[in-house]
Amino acid sequence: MTIQIHPRNAVAVLAAFVVLVAGIAWTSPHSDAQTGGIIHVEAFAGSSFYDEGTRVDLGTYPTGAAGQTCRVRYQGDNNDSVWPGNDLEFATAGRTVTLRDVEAAPGTRRTSGAVLIGDTIALTLVVGPGRHYSMSGTVTFIDCETPATTTTTTT
């Protein structure tokens, strides 16, 4: 069997193939941890839609700030592809904190209160009512303080 494609349809077939391949390549979350407490996060759903509340594991990374009390900041690099209602959860040192609505607008910034930072941080995207995500941003540790140590002398 031979399949022939009319020349005027060849462009449409090629475009459909490119969209299919791009959709497959962009369905997996991607994150790169860098030293110094900076984590770049990218997660694209491609053409897929998810149930509201779906949790997308973005990975667990070394913090470079263990033992310090810091605020955690997410700075979005999103373009005009926004998905209001998507939240970013982070878990460190036995505590989970949610940064709400991280894809509300291009360049959205969200910052937590002071949190004790552990050796690692686990990042999870919680899909909102739009049932889709397309995030890119940076997680940083800011305003860090090392807790004072107390020395007790006995005589």
BALUM-355038 format. One record per residue: x, y, z of N, C-alpha, C, O in turn; residue number from 0. Coordinates in Angstrom, 3 decimals. Layout:
residues N
<<X,Y,Z>,<X,Y,Z>,<X,Y,Z>,<X,Y,Z>,NUM> ...
***
This chain:
residues 155
<<0.841,-1.167,0.000>,<0.000,0.000,0.000>,<0.886,1.229,0.000>,<1.870,1.294,0.738>,0> <<0.543,2.194,-0.818>,<1.279,3.443,-0.903>,<0.338,4.585,-0.545>,<-0.790,4.660,-1.034>,1> <<0.819,5.462,0.307>,<0.032,6.644,0.670>,<0.652,7.828,-0.045>,<1.846,8.099,0.090>,2> <<-0.164,8.522,-0.798>,<0.325,9.700,-1.496>,<-0.309,10.934,-0.872>,<-1.500,10.952,-0.562>,3> <<0.508,11.964,-0.694>,<0.030,13.230,-0.127>,<0.134,14.273,-1.215>,<1.202,14.486,-1.790>,4> <<-0.966,14.913,-1.491>,<-0.976,15.977,-2.498>,<-0.070,17.107,-2.016>,<-0.094,17.437,-0.830>,5> <<0.726,17.709,-2.898>,<1.667,18.768,-2.491>,<1.031,19.883,-1.661>,<1.663,20.391,-0.735>,6> <<-0.201,20.272,-1.972>,<-0.793,21.358,-1.192>,<-1.152,20.908,0.220>,<-1.323,21.756,1.096>,7> <<-1.273,19.596,0.475>,<-1.558,19.069,1.801>,<-0.287,18.733,2.579>,<-0.343,18.498,3.786>,8> <<0.849,18.711,1.900>,<2.107,18.326,2.551>,<2.446,19.254,3.709>,<2.920,18.797,4.749>,9> <<2.210,20.538,3.543>,<2.517,21.505,4.613>,<1.630,21.224,5.830>,<2.110,21.265,6.963>,10> <<0.366,20.943,5.612>,<-0.549,20.654,6.725>,<-0.133,19.381,7.456>,<-0.167,19.330,8.686>,11> <<0.258,18.353,6.704>,<0.693,17.100,7.327>,<1.963,17.332,8.138>,<2.079,16.846,9.263>,12> <<2.915,18.072,7.572>,<4.155,18.374,8.289>,<3.868,19.184,9.546>,<4.443,18.906,10.599>,13> <<2.995,20.175,9.460>,<2.652,20.990,10.632>,<1.997,20.136,11.711>,<2.291,20.313,12.894>,14> <<1.119,19.219,11.332>,<0.474,18.344,12.314>,<1.502,17.459,12.997>,<1.415,17.241,14.205>,15> <<2.464,16.948,12.261>,<3.525,16.120,12.829>,<4.350,16.922,13.830>,<4.652,16.422,14.914>,16> <<4.723,18.165,13.486>,<5.512,19.005,14.384>,<4.744,19.281,15.668>,<5.320,19.220,16.754>,17> <<3.454,19.582,15.562>,<2.635,19.833,16.753>,<2.563,18.582,17.618>,<2.659,18.677,18.841>,18> <<2.398,17.420,17.013>,<2.348,16.172,17.764>,<3.649,15.923,18.513>,<3.624,15.607,19.702>,19> <<4.775,16.061,17.842>,<6.077,15.845,18.479>,<6.306,16.870,19.579>,<6.771,16.508,20.660>,20> <<5.995,18.134,19.336>,<6.180,19.177,20.360>,<5.307,18.889,21.572>,<5.746,19.082,22.706>,21> <<4.076,18.429,21.354>,<3.190,18.103,22.476>,<3.735,16.980,23.328>,<3.642,17.034,24.554>,22> <<4.298,15.972,22.709>,<4.896,14.866,23.461>,<6.108,15.341,24.236>,<6.281,14.969,25.397>,23> <<6.950,16.156,23.619>,<8.179,16.614,24.270>,<7.886,17.541,25.442>,<8.698,17.613,26.365>,24> <<6.770,18.250,25.448>,<6.501,19.241,26.475>,<5.558,18.755,27.562>,<5.059,19.576,28.331>,25> <<5.298,17.488,27.659>,<4.352,17.015,28.672>,<5.012,16.736,30.009>,<4.310,16.581,31.008>,26> <<6.325,16.666,30.066>,<7.007,16.323,31.316>,<7.528,17.563,32.018>,<8.086,18.450,31.372>,27> <<7.353,17.639,33.351>,<7.951,18.743,34.101>,<9.469,18.705,33.965>,<10.065,17.642,33.792>,28> <<10.073,19.868,34.044>,<11.527,19.963,33.922>,<12.035,20.985,34.933>,<11.501,22.090,35.023>,29> <<13.033,20.630,35.671>,<13.629,21.560,36.625>,<15.123,21.313,36.687>,<15.577,20.177,36.553>,30> <<15.878,22.364,36.887>,<17.316,22.258,37.074>,<17.675,22.962,38.363>,<17.333,24.129,38.553>,31> <<18.363,22.262,39.251>,<18.812,22.887,40.495>,<20.206,23.454,40.269>,<21.048,22.829,39.626>,32> <<20.432,24.621,40.796>,<21.744,25.242,40.741>,<22.191,25.465,42.174>,<21.362,25.464,43.084>,33> <<23.469,25.653,42.390>,<23.955,25.897,43.740>,<23.568,27.295,44.198>,<23.208,28.146,43.385>,34> <<23.642,27.523,45.490>,<23.348,28.844,46.044>,<21.882,29.082,46.311>,<21.483,30.235,46.474>,35> <<21.053,28.045,46.365>,<19.655,28.232,46.708>,<18.810,28.790,45.591>,<17.796,29.433,45.865>,36> <<19.183,28.571,44.331>,<18.391,29.031,43.195>,<17.968,27.806,42.396>,<18.812,26.991,42.022>,37> <<16.679,27.666,42.133>,<16.166,26.527,41.380>,<15.323,27.065,40.236>,<14.366,27.806,40.462>,38> <<15.673,26.698,39.012>,<14.877,27.104,37.849>,<13.861,26.002,37.568>,<14.220,24.828,37.479>,39> <<12.608,26.378,37.429>,<11.521,25.417,37.267>,<10.806,25.687,35.951>,<10.440,26.824,35.650>,40> <<10.613,24.635,35.175>,<9.788,24.722,33.972>,<8.872,23.512,33.949>,<9.312,22.393,34.209>,41> <<7.611,23.727,33.643>,<6.662,22.622,33.526>,<5.622,23.000,32.480>,<4.944,24.021,32.605>,42> <<5.502,22.178,31.458>,<4.561,22.442,30.380>,<3.656,21.233,30.213>,<4.131,20.098,30.169>,43> <<2.362,21.471,30.121>,<1.413,20.373,29.955>,<1.238,19.990,28.498>,<0.555,19.010,28.200>,44> <<1.841,20.743,27.578>,<1.620,20.460,26.160>,<0.159,20.666,25.828>,<-0.430,21.678,26.208>,45> <<-0.424,19.729,25.133>,<-1.828,19.869,24.763>,<-2.755,19.129,25.725>,<-3.955,19.022,25.470>,46> <<-2.213,18.623,26.814>,<-3.010,17.851,27.771>,<-3.744,18.754,28.752>,<-3.290,19.855,29.066>,47> <<-4.884,18.270,29.230>,<-5.621,18.935,30.283>,<-5.761,17.957,31.443>,<-5.814,16.746,31.230>,48> <<-5.821,18.477,32.673>,<-5.814,17.664,33.880>,<-6.996,18.039,34.754>,<-7.567,19.120,34.608>,49> <<-7.358,17.155,35.654>,<-8.395,17.478,36.622>,<-7.879,18.552,37.567>,<-6.702,18.566,37.927>,50> <<-8.774,19.453,37.965>,<-8.406,20.450,38.964>,<-7.939,19.722,40.215>,<-8.562,18.750,40.642>,51> <<-6.852,20.186,40.798>,<-6.303,19.562,41.989>,<-5.207,18.542,41.693>,<-4.558,18.044,42.614>,52> <<-4.997,18.228,40.412>,<-3.920,17.298,40.050>,<-2.600,17.848,40.552>,<-2.327,19.042,40.425>,53> <<-1.784,16.979,41.119>,<-0.485,17.370,41.682>,<0.614,16.913,40.728>,<0.728,15.725,40.423>,54> <<1.425,17.866,40.258>,<2.503,17.580,39.318>,<3.826,17.702,40.073>,<4.202,18.790,40.510>,55> <<4.526,16.583,40.221>,<5.808,16.555,40.935>,<6.872,17.240,40.082>,<7.162,16.796,38.971>,56> <<7.447,18.312,40.598>,<8.497,19.047,39.889>,<9.888,18.661,40.366>,<10.881,19.187,39.864>,57> <<9.971,17.750,41.327>,<11.265,17.247,41.764>,<11.663,17.727,43.151>,<11.028,18.603,43.738>,58> <<12.733,17.125,43.654>,<13.312,17.471,44.955>,<14.758,17.870,44.714>,<15.489,17.178,44.005>,59> <<15.170,18.988,45.303>,<16.464,19.593,45.012>,<17.195,19.991,46.281>,<16.558,20.310,47.285>,60> <<18.532,19.978,46.254>,<19.301,20.505,47.385>,<19.058,22.011,47.489>,<18.917,22.697,46.477>,61> <<19.011,22.512,48.719>,<18.681,23.932,48.900>,<19.891,24.852,48.944>,<19.822,25.987,48.473>,62> <<20.988,24.379,49.501>,<22.133,25.271,49.699>,<21.899,26.265,50.823>,<22.705,27.176,51.014>,63> <<20.808,26.109,51.575>,<20.480,27.040,52.656>,<20.017,26.300,53.904>,<19.315,26.874,54.737>,64> <<20.400,25.040,54.044>,<19.941,24.216,55.166>,<20.282,24.854,56.505>,<21.382,25.370,56.703>,65> <<19.310,24.807,57.430>,<19.502,25.335,58.776>,<19.217,26.820,58.900>,<19.223,27.357,60.008>,66> <<18.969,27.492,57.791>,<18.660,28.917,57.835>,<17.151,29.129,57.797>,<16.402,28.277,57.318>,67> <<16.728,30.256,58.300>,<15.338,30.664,58.179>,<15.283,31.672,57.047>,<15.924,32.721,57.110>,68> <<14.512,31.354,56.006>,<14.444,32.190,54.804>,<12.990,32.358,54.383>,<12.101,31.633,54.830>,69> <<12.780,33.322,53.523>,<11.531,33.401,52.782>,<11.802,32.751,51.432>,<12.897,32.874,50.884>,70> <<10.806,32.062,50.903>,<10.949,31.397,49.614>,<10.166,32.205,48.589>,<8.988,32.506,48.786>,71> <<10.841,32.554,47.481>,<10.208,33.385,46.452>,<10.144,32.618,45.140>,<11.110,31.984,44.715>,72> <<8.974,32.695,44.511>,<8.811,32.209,43.140>,<8.647,33.423,42.249>,<7.762,34.249,42.475>,73> <<9.488,33.536,41.246>,<9.389,34.615,40.255>,<9.081,33.976,38.914>,<9.918,33.271,38.351>,74> <<7.881,34.221,38.401>,<7.480,33.633,37.130>,<8.145,34.318,35.953>,<8.347,35.532,35.947>,75> <<8.480,33.517,34.961>,<9.016,34.019,33.696>,<7.990,33.840,32.589>,<8.313,33.982,31.410>,76> <<6.753,33.528,32.964>,<5.724,33.213,31.965>,<5.531,34.337,30.969>,<5.690,35.518,31.278>,77> <<5.182,33.924,29.763>,<4.748,34.882,28.760>,<3.242,35.071,28.944>,<2.753,35.028,30.073>,78> <<2.516,35.275,27.875>,<1.079,35.512,27.988>,<0.260,34.253,28.229>,<-0.959,34.334,28.383>,79> <<0.902,33.095,28.266>,<0.195,31.846,28.552>,<0.055,31.716,30.058>,<0.959,31.223,30.733>,80> <<-1.078,32.157,30.580>,<-1.286,32.150,32.026>,<-2.448,31.220,32.372>,<-3.371,31.024,31.581>,81> <<-2.373,30.657,33.574>,<-3.383,29.735,34.066>,<-3.700,30.078,35.515>,<-3.158,29.458,36.430>,82> <<-4.583,31.070,35.737>,<-4.929,31.473,37.097>,<-5.429,30.307,37.940>,<-6.122,29.414,37.452>,83> <<-5.066,30.339,39.204>,<-5.508,29.315,40.142>,<-4.500,28.202,40.354>,<-4.700,27.361,41.230>,84> <<-3.418,28.170,39.576>,<-2.388,27.152,39.789>,<-1.515,27.561,40.969>,<-1.083,28.711,41.061>,85> <<-1.258,26.620,41.865>,<-0.472,26.893,43.068>,<0.845,26.117,43.030>,<0.935,25.063,42.400>,86> <<1.848,26.640,43.698>,<3.133,25.961,43.844>,<3.331,25.639,45.310>,<3.375,26.536,46.151>,87> <<3.450,24.355,45.614>,<3.730,23.931,46.984>,<5.207,23.604,47.097>,<5.813,23.061,46.174>,88> <<5.773,23.944,48.244>,<7.129,23.477,48.518>,<7.153,22.860,49.900>,<6.478,23.318,50.822>,89> <<7.946,21.810,50.020>,<8.086,21.109,51.295>,<9.567,21.069,51.637>,<10.397,20.660,50.825>,90> <<9.886,21.503,52.862>,<11.259,21.483,53.343>,<11.243,21.409,54.857>,<10.370,21.993,55.499>,91> <<12.186,20.705,55.426>,<12.329,20.583,56.883>,<11.011,20.191,57.561>,<10.686,20.689,58.638>,92> <<10.253,19.285,56.911>,<9.026,18.777,57.516>,<7.829,19.699,57.438>,<6.813,19.431,58.079>,93> <<7.911,20.772,56.679>,<6.800,21.718,56.571>,<6.455,21.932,55.102>,<7.348,22.006,54.258>,94> <<5.164,22.030,54.793>,<4.711,22.313,53.433>,<4.043,23.681,53.407>,<3.196,23.986,54.247>,95> <<4.431,24.502,52.434>,<3.896,25.854,52.284>,<3.391,25.997,50.849>,<4.014,25.496,49.913>,96> <<2.261,26.680,50.681>,<1.677,26.879,49.358>,<1.801,28.350,48.952>,<1.412,29.252,49.693>,97> <<2.350,28.563,47.766>,<2.357,29.886,47.140>,<1.197,29.876,46.146>,<1.210,29.126,45.170>,98> <<0.194,30.717,46.405>,<-1.057,30.699,45.637>,<-0.942,31.430,44.299>,<-0.255,32.443,44.175>,99> <<-1.630,30.887,43.316>,<-1.889,31.551,42.036>,<-0.602,32.013,41.332>,<-0.487,33.176,40.944>,100> <<0.355,31.104,41.173>,<1.666,31.470,40.627>,<1.654,31.724,39.119>,<2.628,32.247,38.577>,101> <<0.566,31.360,38.434>,<0.475,31.630,36.996>,<-0.625,32.641,36.686>,<-1.243,32.583,35.623>,102> <<-0.868,33.565,37.610>,<-1.964,34.522,37.462>,<-1.752,35.495,36.306>,<-2.711,35.889,35.643>,103> <<-0.512,35.880,36.064>,<-0.180,36.866,35.035>,<1.290,36.698,34.662>,<2.054,36.104,35.424>,104> <<1.695,37.209,33.506>,<3.121,37.138,33.176>,<3.961,37.801,34.266>,<3.643,38.899,34.722>,105> <<5.028,37.129,34.676>,<5.935,37.711,35.666>,<5.421,37.688,37.094>,<5.929,38.432,37.933>,106> <<4.431,36.859,37.400>,<3.877,36.786,38.754>,<4.974,36.457,39.760>,<5.807,35.582,39.523>,107> <<4.963,37.171,40.890>,<5.902,36.907,41.984>,<5.112,36.592,43.236>,<4.168,37.301,43.586>,108> <<5.507,35.515,43.910>,<4.891,35.127,45.178>,<6.008,34.829,46.162>,<7.022,34.234,45.799>,109> <<5.820,35.249,47.422>,<6.844,35.065,48.444>,<6.203,34.547,49.723>,<5.163,35.046,50.152>,110> <<6.826,33.549,50.326>,<6.324,32.984,51.577>,<6.788,33.833,52.757>,<7.590,34.755,52.610>,111> <<6.266,33.495,53.916>,<6.811,34.030,55.151>,<8.092,33.280,55.476>,<8.543,32.450,54.686>,112> <<8.678,33.563,56.622>,<9.927,32.909,57.030>,<9.693,31.425,57.294>,<8.740,31.042,57.971>,113> <<10.582,30.599,56.746>,<10.480,29.146,56.861>,<11.863,28.586,57.154>,<12.849,29.014,56.555>,114> <<11.941,27.626,58.078>,<13.199,26.921,58.309>,<13.472,26.047,57.096>,<12.619,25.253,56.699>,115> <<14.650,26.184,56.505>,<15.008,25.466,55.282>,<15.794,24.205,55.632>,<16.729,24.237,56.432>,116> <<15.391,23.099,55.017>,<16.081,21.829,55.215>,<17.145,21.612,54.141>,<17.463,22.513,53.365>,117> <<17.682,20.401,54.115>,<18.701,20.054,53.124>,<18.142,20.047,51.705>,<18.851,20.356,50.747>,118> <<16.854,19.689,51.579>,<16.228,19.623,50.254>,<14.905,20.382,50.266>,<14.348,20.698,51.317>,119> <<14.429,20.659,49.064>,<13.106,21.252,48.885>,<12.403,20.470,47.789>,<12.969,20.245,46.719>,120> <<11.165,20.053,48.055>,<10.351,19.341,47.075>,<9.326,20.329,46.530>,<8.650,21.019,47.293>,121> <<9.216,20.391,45.209>,<8.302,21.324,44.553>,<7.174,20.560,43.872>,<7.403,19.559,43.192>,122> <<5.951,21.049,44.066>,<4.772,20.424,43.471>,<3.865,21.516,42.918>,<3.553,22.483,43.613>,123> <<3.448,21.360,41.678>,<2.470,22.272,41.088>,<1.092,21.655,41.288>,<0.895,20.476,40.993>,124> <<0.135,22.438,41.785>,<-1.244,21.978,41.953>,<-2.085,22.689,40.889>,<-2.224,23.912,40.901>,125> <<-2.639,21.898,39.974>,<-3.372,22.436,38.836>,<-4.688,23.057,39.295>,<-5.421,22.470,40.092>,126> <<-4.975,24.246,38.783>,<-6.169,24.988,39.160>,<-7.355,24.730,38.254>,<-7.372,23.748,37.512>,127> <<-8.361,25.619,38.310>,<-9.613,25.407,37.585>,<-9.474,25.443,36.063>,<-10.352,24.947,35.356>,128> <<-8.379,26.024,35.544>,<-8.163,26.034,34.097>,<-7.735,24.676,33.558>,<-7.745,24.450,32.348>,129> <<-7.348,23.748,34.484>,<-6.987,22.372,34.159>,<-5.778,22.244,33.242>,<-5.633,21.236,32.551>,130> <<-4.914,23.243,33.228>,<-3.737,23.245,32.356>,<-2.613,23.984,33.074>,<-2.863,24.690,34.051>,131> <<-1.391,23.831,32.606>,<-0.280,24.595,33.169>,<0.789,24.820,32.119>,<0.955,24.030,31.189>,132> <<1.503,25.904,32.287>,<2.593,26.260,31.397>,<3.474,27.226,32.166>,<3.453,28.430,31.911>,133> <<4.250,26.703,33.107>,<4.983,27.590,34.001>,<6.477,27.556,33.738>,<7.040,26.549,33.309>,134> <<7.086,28.676,34.006>,<8.534,28.800,33.955>,<8.885,29.877,34.967>,<8.283,30.951,34.967>,135> <<9.844,29.598,35.819>,<10.197,30.583,36.829>,<11.378,30.142,37.658>,<12.013,29.122,37.390>,136> <<11.654,30.935,38.667>,<12.804,30.700,39.528>,<12.361,30.702,40.986>,<11.619,31.580,41.425>,137> <<12.833,29.699,41.726>,<12.608,29.637,43.168>,<13.911,30.044,43.837>,<14.958,29.456,43.568>,138> <<13.854,31.052,44.712>,<15.047,31.506,45.422>,<14.752,31.621,46.907>,<13.600,31.743,47.324>,139> <<15.803,31.579,47.683>,<15.711,31.756,49.132>,<16.220,33.154,49.435>,<17.363,33.482,49.117>,140> <<15.374,33.985,50.051>,<15.736,35.381,50.306>,<15.620,35.692,51.801>,<14.991,34.959,52.564>,141> <<16.247,36.799,52.188>,<16.191,37.279,53.571>,<16.551,36.178,54.566>,<15.903,36.029,55.601>,142> <<17.592,35.408,54.243>,<17.972,34.267,55.085>,<18.733,34.718,56.325>,<19.549,35.638,56.279>,143> <<18.443,34.050,57.421>,<19.139,34.295,58.681>,<19.519,32.958,59.289>,<18.727,32.016,59.297>,144> <<20.717,32.889,59.787>,<21.146,31.704,60.509>,<20.718,31.867,61.953>,<21.067,32.861,62.590>,145> <<19.967,30.910,62.485>,<19.525,31.027,63.875>,<20.721,31.171,64.816>,<21.756,30.529,64.639>,146> <<20.550,32.018,65.807>,<21.613,32.201,66.797>,<21.805,30.915,67.582>,<20.841,30.228,67.919>,147> <<23.036,30.605,67.863>,<23.315,29.425,68.674>,<23.502,29.885,70.118>,<24.025,30.966,70.389>,148> <<23.067,29.048,71.010>,<23.169,29.366,72.428>,<24.166,28.406,73.066>,<24.112,27.196,72.850>,149> <<25.069,28.965,73.847>,<26.043,28.145,74.541>,<25.747,28.222,76.035>,<25.613,29.305,76.606>,150> <<25.650,27.067,76.642>,<25.395,27.016,78.078>,<26.676,26.554,78.758>,<27.260,25.529,78.405>,151> <<27.095,27.345,79.748>,<28.287,26.992,80.517>,<27.855,26.544,81.895>,<27.092,27.233,82.572>,152> <<28.339,25.397,82.304>,<28.022,24.916,83.657>,<29.300,24.970,84.497>,<30.394,24.674,84.018>,153> <<29.136,25.338,85.701>,<30.305,25.401,86.615>,<30.142,24.467,87.761>,<31.019,24.387,88.622>,154> 
***
